[in-house]
Amino acid sequence: MSNGAQSAFLKLLEEPNSQIHFILTAHAPQKLLPTIRSRVQHSVVPMLGSSQSADFIASLKVDEPKKRAQLQFIAEGLPAELTRLQNDDDYFSSRAETVGDARDLLQADTFKKLLVVQKYRSSREDALQLTESALQILRRSVSAKPQPQVVLQLERLLDTQERIAANHNISLQLAKFVL
């Protein structure tokens, strides 16, 4: 929610009817206004672990090893996202393509990286999905084998994502990351 939307919601939260109850979920509760956070009861629901995600994927009857690995990579710990990816082939293809583009953004030659920038320049939502996928790749790399250059790349990408989310020019921010 934007700050404006949160302020509008705060009015509802402050004066609810006795029959009304709200359930809020947030991946980043620290981004909620302090006045909202002070008026809610906090409950932490941990993400599924790697083995739990694998078990969940098995329960979705995914038999193909490649698709199982892709699902595990794209949405580990997120059962609703795993279900959506399994049930919607177009969505799965789109997310798999974004992860491939994210890999190119991180590892390809400069020309190919700039082609990725060109592809994502007109949609903030898609650009944020691209950066989130690239961040996921980098976080796994750092977890597996911490290297200073990967940590630096992770920090630069986080800065890029923040600037895109704050309505900075998408092309310029992605190109700045690439160059």
Order of alpha helices (4+ residues) and beta strands (2+ residues): alpha-alpha-alpha-alpha-alpha-alpha-alpha-alpha-alpha-alpha
